[in-house]
Amino acid sequence: MNTQKDPDKIIWDQMRSPSSTLISGSQTRTLPKLMVWLILFVSVTYVVYTLKLVSTSRACNNEPFTTNRHLSSISNNNSLPLIRNHTSLAIPRRENQEPRLETGFQHIVFGIAASAKLWEQRKNYIKIWYKPQEMRGIVWLDDKVKNQEREDSNLPPIKISSDTSRFSYTNKQGHRSAIRISRIVSETLRLGLKNVRWFVMGDDDTFFIAENLVRILRKYDHNQYYYIGSLSESHLQNIFFSYGMAYGGGGFAISYPLAKALDKMQDRCIQRYPGLYGSDDRMQACMAELGVPLTKEVGFHQVIKFLAVFHML
């Protein structure tokens, strides 16, 4: 029995011996050292990465998104514009690109929604702001009017909207003319007018201060997708319709590339929303399908008497 227990005793004695304790203690001390070195390595890597990132950012003073660029765009109207409420599709021009001619009256086409029933009264509103020698625009009527061929030369040309009877309209509170009005941008685009940057929609009683409109549109890159307008001053209307919709009574602007994209899908889009009330919410529905949110400019007034008067900044 003693001889059988001796090996066990020997092993037990070895485990309790100082040399065994030394090995165990050495292993215990090695683990914290490894942790310290690992933490030190991670810290050094983070510091090096941060310094590299900061040095790269400081080298980009010529980019349009730096602080210097931002301040200069505010203080100098001739520099590249500061874009407010821009969409993800809106990309400002860079300095190394060739300078372009600033947006002017010649780059804008007005699409004016009107009705034959009210034309004799409403046309006088258009005469107040429209400048036929400098501007381009089309009045879209639902039917022919008397003396249409001999209309005043101070008015835009008159065209009759295409038939929309094939589209379904199920809203009991509205009028199906909303479908016709919502298609004015697409129908104006199809006229093939040259050198167009912006299509501006308005009603026949919308009053535009054109100089302020041009100043607003100059802030934006017309080569990108832009849907620019404003909300209603009526809180209840915004609740009932939308806080993300441009109200046509105050006017709104659509860039040329967005108008082309809209033209390709608008008829199908309209068919999907027969229950909407007006032309404004139909336009917003199609903008949403294209992924383009409203860019808000508070100068497009929807409620006040002179509807599209812009604030002077």
NUMISE-220081 format. One record per residue (C-alpha): residue number from 1; x, y, z. Coordinates in nm, 4 decimals. Layout:
seq: NUM x: X y: Y z: Z
...
END
This chain:
seq: 1 x: 0.0000 y: 0.0000 z: 0.0000
seq: 2 x: 0.2834 y: 0.2381 z: 0.0810
seq: 3 x: 0.4532 y: 0.1663 z: -0.2481
seq: 4 x: 0.1297 y: 0.2384 z: -0.4366
seq: 5 x: 0.0821 y: 0.5714 z: -0.2652
seq: 6 x: 0.4325 y: 0.6934 z: -0.3229
seq: 7 x: 0.3744 y: 0.8143 z: -0.6833
seq: 8 x: 0.0701 y: 1.0110 z: -0.5768
seq: 9 x: 0.2596 y: 1.1634 z: -0.2933
seq: 10 x: 0.5459 y: 1.2560 z: -0.5200
seq: 11 x: 0.3111 y: 1.4338 z: -0.7647
seq: 12 x: 0.1386 y: 1.6167 z: -0.4808
seq: 13 x: 0.4721 y: 1.7276 z: -0.3411
seq: 14 x: 0.5825 y: 1.8533 z: -0.6826
seq: 15 x: 0.2694 y: 2.0631 z: -0.7174
seq: 16 x: 0.3343 y: 2.2212 z: -0.3779
seq: 17 x: 0.6997 y: 2.2799 z: -0.4464
seq: 18 x: 0.8326 y: 2.6419 z: -0.4926
seq: 19 x: 0.9348 y: 2.5742 z: -0.8531
seq: 20 x: 0.5750 y: 2.4919 z: -0.9437
seq: 21 x: 0.4532 y: 2.8049 z: -0.7712
seq: 22 x: 0.7094 y: 3.0041 z: -0.9689
seq: 23 x: 0.5825 y: 2.8714 z: -1.3013
seq: 24 x: 0.2221 y: 2.9451 z: -1.2079
seq: 25 x: 0.3076 y: 3.2956 z: -1.0932
seq: 26 x: 0.5033 y: 3.3599 z: -1.4134
seq: 27 x: 0.2019 y: 3.2650 z: -1.6235
seq: 28 x: -0.0213 y: 3.4866 z: -1.4091
seq: 29 x: 0.2105 y: 3.7842 z: -1.4590
seq: 30 x: 0.2399 y: 3.7275 z: -1.8370
seq: 31 x: -0.1334 y: 3.7764 z: -1.9039
seq: 32 x: -0.1541 y: 4.1368 z: -1.7732
seq: 33 x: 0.1558 y: 4.2266 z: -1.9745
seq: 34 x: -0.0075 y: 4.1030 z: -2.2919
seq: 35 x: -0.3182 y: 4.3065 z: -2.2138
seq: 36 x: -0.1092 y: 4.6184 z: -2.1547
seq: 37 x: 0.0723 y: 4.5755 z: -2.4857
seq: 38 x: -0.2554 y: 4.5160 z: -2.6699
seq: 39 x: -0.4139 y: 4.8312 z: -2.5223
seq: 40 x: -0.0993 y: 5.0292 z: -2.6043
seq: 41 x: -0.1049 y: 4.9062 z: -2.9671
seq: 42 x: -0.4718 y: 4.9977 z: -3.0122
seq: 43 x: -0.4139 y: 5.3412 z: -2.8600
seq: 44 x: -0.1182 y: 5.4163 z: -3.0862
seq: 45 x: -0.3138 y: 5.3009 z: -3.3930
seq: 46 x: -0.6079 y: 5.5270 z: -3.3010
seq: 47 x: -0.3802 y: 5.8302 z: -3.2505
seq: 48 x: -0.2033 y: 5.7746 z: -3.5843
seq: 49 x: -0.5364 y: 5.7360 z: -3.7681
seq: 50 x: -0.6782 y: 6.0505 z: -3.6068
seq: 51 x: -0.3715 y: 6.2593 z: -3.6966
seq: 52 x: -0.3874 y: 6.1365 z: -4.0539
seq: 53 x: -0.7586 y: 6.2209 z: -4.0783
seq: 54 x: -0.7046 y: 6.5720 z: -3.9394
seq: 55 x: -0.4132 y: 6.6433 z: -4.1722
seq: 56 x: -0.6171 y: 6.5268 z: -4.4734
seq: 57 x: -0.9095 y: 6.7534 z: -4.3785
seq: 58 x: -0.6838 y: 7.0565 z: -4.3480
seq: 59 x: -0.5505 y: 6.9961 z: -4.6957
seq: 60 x: -0.8965 y: 7.0306 z: -4.8541
seq: 61 x: -0.9464 y: 7.4057 z: -4.8266
seq: 62 x: -1.0267 y: 7.4251 z: -5.1953
seq: 63 x: -1.3337 y: 7.2041 z: -5.1595
seq: 64 x: -1.6810 y: 7.3592 z: -5.1512
seq: 65 x: -1.7686 y: 7.2028 z: -4.8147
seq: 66 x: -1.5027 y: 7.3711 z: -4.5982
seq: 67 x: -1.5688 y: 7.6508 z: -4.3512
seq: 68 x: -1.3879 y: 7.9068 z: -4.5643
seq: 69 x: -1.5969 y: 7.8133 z: -4.8639
seq: 70 x: -1.9137 y: 7.8302 z: -4.6559
seq: 71 x: -1.8412 y: 8.1806 z: -4.5287
seq: 72 x: -1.7370 y: 8.3137 z: -4.8666
seq: 73 x: -2.0623 y: 8.1915 z: -5.0253
seq: 74 x: -2.2566 y: 8.3985 z: -4.7729
seq: 75 x: -2.0550 y: 8.7173 z: -4.8095
seq: 76 x: -2.0130 y: 8.7115 z: -5.1862
seq: 77 x: -2.3156 y: 8.6723 z: -5.4134
seq: 78 x: -2.0919 y: 8.5993 z: -5.7125
seq: 79 x: -1.9382 y: 8.2916 z: -5.5519
seq: 80 x: -2.0933 y: 7.9486 z: -5.5681
seq: 81 x: -2.4269 y: 7.9531 z: -5.3852
seq: 82 x: -2.4990 y: 7.8027 z: -5.0492
seq: 83 x: -2.7626 y: 7.5370 z: -5.0969
seq: 84 x: -3.0223 y: 7.5170 z: -4.8226
seq: 85 x: -3.2491 y: 7.2201 z: -4.7736
seq: 86 x: -3.0573 y: 7.0379 z: -5.0452
seq: 87 x: -3.1384 y: 6.6813 z: -5.1315
seq: 88 x: -2.8966 y: 6.3944 z: -5.1514
seq: 89 x: -2.9120 y: 6.4287 z: -5.5296
seq: 90 x: -2.7995 y: 6.7910 z: -5.5232
seq: 91 x: -2.4254 y: 6.8239 z: -5.5870
seq: 92 x: -2.2714 y: 7.1750 z: -5.5915
seq: 93 x: -2.0315 y: 7.2618 z: -5.8702
seq: 94 x: -1.6597 y: 7.2507 z: -5.7943
seq: 95 x: -1.4229 y: 7.5363 z: -5.8602
seq: 96 x: -1.2232 y: 7.3503 z: -6.1213
seq: 97 x: -1.5247 y: 7.3269 z: -6.3519
seq: 98 x: -1.5749 y: 7.5839 z: -6.6216
seq: 99 x: -1.7894 y: 7.8800 z: -6.5138
seq: 100 x: -2.1435 y: 7.8738 z: -6.6450
seq: 101 x: -2.3811 y: 8.1488 z: -6.7395
seq: 102 x: -2.5955 y: 8.2459 z: -6.4417
seq: 103 x: -2.9591 y: 8.1500 z: -6.4519
seq: 104 x: -3.1740 y: 8.4245 z: -6.6019
seq: 105 x: -3.5234 y: 8.4792 z: -6.7379
seq: 106 x: -3.4213 y: 8.3059 z: -7.0605
seq: 107 x: -3.3627 y: 7.9778 z: -6.8727
seq: 108 x: -3.7071 y: 7.9616 z: -6.7106
seq: 109 x: -4.0338 y: 7.8440 z: -6.8635
seq: 110 x: -4.3584 y: 7.9193 z: -6.6813
seq: 111 x: -4.6412 y: 7.6701 z: -6.6954
seq: 112 x: -4.9596 y: 7.8551 z: -6.6003
seq: 113 x: -5.2725 y: 7.6597 z: -6.5081
seq: 114 x: -5.5924 y: 7.8353 z: -6.6156
seq: 115 x: -5.9532 y: 7.7618 z: -6.7048
seq: 116 x: -6.1544 y: 7.8891 z: -6.9989
seq: 117 x: -6.4402 y: 7.9865 z: -6.7685
seq: 118 x: -6.2307 y: 8.2396 z: -6.5702
seq: 119 x: -5.9838 y: 8.3396 z: -6.8384
seq: 120 x: -6.1257 y: 8.6837 z: -6.9162
seq: 121 x: -6.0750 y: 8.7939 z: -6.5560
seq: 122 x: -5.7626 y: 8.6015 z: -6.4620
seq: 123 x: -5.5554 y: 8.6977 z: -6.7648
seq: 124 x: -5.5217 y: 9.0498 z: -6.6254
seq: 125 x: -5.3284 y: 8.9122 z: -6.3286
seq: 126 x: -5.0716 y: 8.7590 z: -6.5613
seq: 127 x: -5.0203 y: 9.0879 z: -6.7457
seq: 128 x: -4.8982 y: 9.2490 z: -6.4246
seq: 129 x: -4.5816 y: 9.0396 z: -6.3912
seq: 130 x: -4.5221 y: 8.8642 z: -6.7246
seq: 131 x: -4.2636 y: 9.0234 z: -6.9595
seq: 132 x: -4.3065 y: 8.8715 z: -7.3066
seq: 133 x: -3.9806 y: 9.0194 z: -7.4387
seq: 134 x: -3.7760 y: 8.8543 z: -7.1614
seq: 135 x: -3.9737 y: 8.5515 z: -7.0447
seq: 136 x: -4.1105 y: 8.2271 z: -7.1800
seq: 137 x: -4.4331 y: 8.0696 z: -7.0674
seq: 138 x: -4.7400 y: 7.8731 z: -7.1707
seq: 139 x: -5.0964 y: 7.9162 z: -7.0492
seq: 140 x: -5.2703 y: 7.5788 z: -7.0366
seq: 141 x: -5.6493 y: 7.5942 z: -7.0689
seq: 142 x: -5.9087 y: 7.3214 z: -7.0455
seq: 143 x: -6.0965 y: 7.4500 z: -7.3487
seq: 144 x: -6.0790 y: 7.7074 z: -7.6251
seq: 145 x: -6.1696 y: 8.0689 z: -7.5488
seq: 146 x: -6.3061 y: 8.3476 z: -7.7639
seq: 147 x: -6.0516 y: 8.5420 z: -7.9670
seq: 148 x: -5.7818 y: 8.2930 z: -7.8717
seq: 149 x: -5.5903 y: 8.3556 z: -8.1918
seq: 150 x: -5.5982 y: 8.7329 z: -8.1354
seq: 151 x: -5.4996 y: 8.7363 z: -7.7697
seq: 152 x: -5.2995 y: 9.0236 z: -7.6219
seq: 153 x: -4.9291 y: 9.0073 z: -7.7123
seq: 154 x: -4.8462 y: 9.0813 z: -7.3469
seq: 155 x: -4.9685 y: 8.7340 z: -7.2537
seq: 156 x: -4.7937 y: 8.3983 z: -7.2959
seq: 157 x: -4.9103 y: 8.1700 z: -7.5777
seq: 158 x: -5.2229 y: 7.9650 z: -7.5052
seq: 159 x: -5.2444 y: 7.5879 z: -7.5446
seq: 160 x: -5.5176 y: 7.3379 z: -7.4690
seq: 161 x: -5.4321 y: 7.0574 z: -7.2301
seq: 162 x: -5.4574 y: 6.7050 z: -7.3650
seq: 163 x: -5.7529 y: 6.4832 z: -7.2803
seq: 164 x: -5.7337 y: 6.3153 z: -6.9387
seq: 165 x: -6.0570 y: 6.1159 z: -6.9490
seq: 166 x: -5.8603 y: 5.7898 z: -6.9455
seq: 167 x: -5.7373 y: 5.8616 z: -6.5925
seq: 168 x: -5.9469 y: 5.7537 z: -6.2968
seq: 169 x: -6.0532 y: 6.0161 z: -6.0407
seq: 170 x: -6.2435 y: 5.9029 z: -5.7312
seq: 171 x: -6.2195 y: 6.1928 z: -5.4852
seq: 172 x: -6.5730 y: 6.3195 z: -5.4161
seq: 173 x: -6.4611 y: 6.6548 z: -5.2732
seq: 174 x: -6.2321 y: 6.7543 z: -5.5604
seq: 175 x: -6.2474 y: 6.8077 z: -5.9342
seq: 176 x: -6.0834 y: 6.5957 z: -6.2014
seq: 177 x: -5.9200 y: 6.9064 z: -6.3520
seq: 178 x: -5.6503 y: 6.8338 z: -6.0927
seq: 179 x: -5.5222 y: 6.5589 z: -6.3225
seq: 180 x: -5.4914 y: 6.7998 z: -6.6152
seq: 181 x: -5.3080 y: 7.0607 z: -6.4068
seq: 182 x: -5.0664 y: 6.8073 z: -6.2590
seq: 183 x: -4.9529 y: 6.7142 z: -6.6129
seq: 184 x: -4.8642 y: 7.0707 z: -6.7193
seq: 185 x: -4.4928 y: 7.0279 z: -6.6446
seq: 186 x: -4.4739 y: 6.7155 z: -6.8615
seq: 187 x: -4.6759 y: 6.8721 z: -7.1425
seq: 188 x: -4.4597 y: 7.1845 z: -7.1379
seq: 189 x: -4.1454 y: 6.9692 z: -7.1520
seq: 190 x: -4.2797 y: 6.7897 z: -7.4605
seq: 191 x: -4.2921 y: 7.1173 z: -7.6518
seq: 192 x: -3.9157 y: 7.0800 z: -7.6948
seq: 193 x: -3.8149 y: 7.4319 z: -7.5905
seq: 194 x: -3.4395 y: 7.4908 z: -7.5944
seq: 195 x: -3.2009 y: 7.6070 z: -7.3224
seq: 196 x: -3.4434 y: 7.5365 z: -7.0373
seq: 197 x: -3.3124 y: 7.4995 z: -6.6826
seq: 198 x: -3.6291 y: 7.5356 z: -6.4765
seq: 199 x: -4.0008 y: 7.4797 z: -6.5190
seq: 200 x: -4.2002 y: 7.7041 z: -6.2845
seq: 201 x: -4.5621 y: 7.6131 z: -6.2155
seq: 202 x: -4.8283 y: 7.8602 z: -6.1041
seq: 203 x: -5.1973 y: 7.9360 z: -6.1272
seq: 204 x: -5.3476 y: 8.2109 z: -6.3394
seq: 205 x: -5.3856 y: 8.4255 z: -6.0245
seq: 206 x: -5.0341 y: 8.3601 z: -5.8961
seq: 207 x: -4.8211 y: 8.6738 z: -5.8915
seq: 208 x: -4.4478 y: 8.6299 z: -5.9483
seq: 209 x: -4.1813 y: 8.8877 z: -5.8715
seq: 210 x: -3.9594 y: 8.7432 z: -6.1396
seq: 211 x: -3.6321 y: 8.9076 z: -6.0291
seq: 212 x: -3.6606 y: 8.7459 z: -5.6865
seq: 213 x: -3.7545 y: 8.4133 z: -5.8422
seq: 214 x: -3.4388 y: 8.4199 z: -6.0543
seq: 215 x: -3.2271 y: 8.5080 z: -5.7520
seq: 216 x: -3.3673 y: 8.2092 z: -5.5642
seq: 217 x: -3.3110 y: 7.9630 z: -5.8488
seq: 218 x: -2.9505 y: 8.0771 z: -5.8948
seq: 219 x: -2.8680 y: 7.9154 z: -5.5639
seq: 220 x: -2.9331 y: 7.5678 z: -5.7005
seq: 221 x: -2.7621 y: 7.3470 z: -5.9576
seq: 222 x: -3.0165 y: 7.3050 z: -6.2367
seq: 223 x: -2.8417 y: 6.9853 z: -6.3512
seq: 224 x: -2.9583 y: 6.8042 z: -6.0377
seq: 225 x: -3.3031 y: 6.6902 z: -5.9288
seq: 226 x: -3.4805 y: 6.9773 z: -5.7531
seq: 227 x: -3.8419 y: 7.0205 z: -5.6451
seq: 228 x: -3.8568 y: 7.3681 z: -5.4894
seq: 229 x: -4.1530 y: 7.5338 z: -5.3230
seq: 230 x: -4.3091 y: 7.5994 z: -4.9868
seq: 231 x: -4.5843 y: 7.5031 z: -4.7488
seq: 232 x: -4.9174 y: 7.6698 z: -4.6976
seq: 233 x: -4.9487 y: 7.9440 z: -4.4383
seq: 234 x: -5.2575 y: 7.7568 z: -4.3205
seq: 235 x: -5.1717 y: 7.5050 z: -4.0500
seq: 236 x: -5.4939 y: 7.3139 z: -4.1183
seq: 237 x: -5.4135 y: 7.2754 z: -4.4879
seq: 238 x: -5.0700 y: 7.1409 z: -4.4035
seq: 239 x: -5.2228 y: 6.8896 z: -4.1632
seq: 240 x: -5.4882 y: 6.7799 z: -4.4115
seq: 241 x: -5.2559 y: 6.7581 z: -4.7125
seq: 242 x: -4.8857 y: 6.7556 z: -4.6248
seq: 243 x: -4.5983 y: 6.9423 z: -4.4675
seq: 244 x: -4.3739 y: 6.8067 z: -4.7436
seq: 245 x: -4.5718 y: 6.9281 z: -5.0439
seq: 246 x: -4.5244 y: 7.2391 z: -5.2600
seq: 247 x: -4.8519 y: 7.4276 z: -5.2927
seq: 248 x: -4.9197 y: 7.5243 z: -5.6534
seq: 249 x: -5.1063 y: 7.8407 z: -5.5620
seq: 250 x: -4.7761 y: 7.9835 z: -5.4434
seq: 251 x: -4.5870 y: 7.8354 z: -5.7358
seq: 252 x: -4.3065 y: 7.5805 z: -5.7408
seq: 253 x: -4.0009 y: 7.5058 z: -5.9546
seq: 254 x: -3.8754 y: 7.1796 z: -6.1029
seq: 255 x: -3.5314 y: 7.1421 z: -6.2572
seq: 256 x: -3.5065 y: 7.0249 z: -6.6178
seq: 257 x: -3.3561 y: 6.6790 z: -6.5426
seq: 258 x: -3.6284 y: 6.6134 z: -6.2859
seq: 259 x: -3.8948 y: 6.7183 z: -6.5359
seq: 260 x: -3.7564 y: 6.4627 z: -6.7824
seq: 261 x: -3.7643 y: 6.1893 z: -6.5186
seq: 262 x: -4.1176 y: 6.2902 z: -6.4230
seq: 263 x: -4.2369 y: 6.2778 z: -6.7834
seq: 264 x: -4.1284 y: 5.9148 z: -6.8157
seq: 265 x: -4.3389 y: 5.7936 z: -6.5249
seq: 266 x: -4.6060 y: 6.0520 z: -6.4448
seq: 267 x: -4.8998 y: 5.8968 z: -6.6285
seq: 268 x: -4.8447 y: 5.5632 z: -6.4542
seq: 269 x: -4.7993 y: 5.7470 z: -6.1258
seq: 270 x: -5.1287 y: 5.9343 z: -6.1678
seq: 271 x: -5.3107 y: 5.6075 z: -6.2304
seq: 272 x: -5.1896 y: 5.4777 z: -5.8951
seq: 273 x: -5.3478 y: 5.7627 z: -5.6958
seq: 274 x: -5.7054 y: 5.8191 z: -5.8171
seq: 275 x: -5.8249 y: 5.9176 z: -5.4687
seq: 276 x: -5.5993 y: 6.2207 z: -5.4207
seq: 277 x: -5.7662 y: 6.5610 z: -5.4056
seq: 278 x: -5.5679 y: 6.8053 z: -5.6198
seq: 279 x: -5.2780 y: 6.8516 z: -5.8579
seq: 280 x: -5.0319 y: 6.9444 z: -5.5821
seq: 281 x: -5.0580 y: 6.6155 z: -5.3942
seq: 282 x: -5.0405 y: 6.4208 z: -5.7199
seq: 283 x: -4.7169 y: 6.5993 z: -5.8006
seq: 284 x: -4.5809 y: 6.5233 z: -5.4547
seq: 285 x: -4.6756 y: 6.1565 z: -5.4883
seq: 286 x: -4.4729 y: 6.1296 z: -5.8096
seq: 287 x: -4.1797 y: 6.3173 z: -5.6505
seq: 288 x: -4.1871 y: 6.0685 z: -5.3635
seq: 289 x: -4.1735 y: 5.7768 z: -5.6076
seq: 290 x: -3.8711 y: 5.9407 z: -5.7709
seq: 291 x: -3.7095 y: 5.9834 z: -5.4290
seq: 292 x: -3.6987 y: 6.3639 z: -5.4445
seq: 293 x: -3.8101 y: 6.5547 z: -5.1315
seq: 294 x: -3.9339 y: 6.9117 z: -5.1277
seq: 295 x: -3.6658 y: 7.1795 z: -5.1045
seq: 296 x: -3.8364 y: 7.4536 z: -4.9043
seq: 297 x: -3.8101 y: 7.8207 z: -4.9970
seq: 298 x: -4.0389 y: 8.0303 z: -4.7801
seq: 299 x: -4.0814 y: 8.2976 z: -5.0481
seq: 300 x: -4.3404 y: 8.0871 z: -5.2305
seq: 301 x: -4.6534 y: 8.2108 z: -5.0512
seq: 302 x: -4.9716 y: 8.0118 z: -5.0904
seq: 303 x: -5.2354 y: 8.2059 z: -4.8988
seq: 304 x: -5.1690 y: 8.5808 z: -4.9112
seq: 305 x: -5.3244 y: 8.7867 z: -5.1902
seq: 306 x: -5.0069 y: 8.8253 z: -5.3957
seq: 307 x: -4.9227 y: 8.4609 z: -5.3770
seq: 308 x: -4.5672 y: 8.4165 z: -5.4958
seq: 309 x: -4.3998 y: 8.7307 z: -5.3656
seq: 310 x: -4.0515 y: 8.6509 z: -5.2454
seq: 311 x: -3.8999 y: 8.7932 z: -4.9304
seq: 312 x: -3.6052 y: 9.0214 z: -4.9924
seq: 313 x: -3.3095 y: 8.8845 z: -4.7961
END
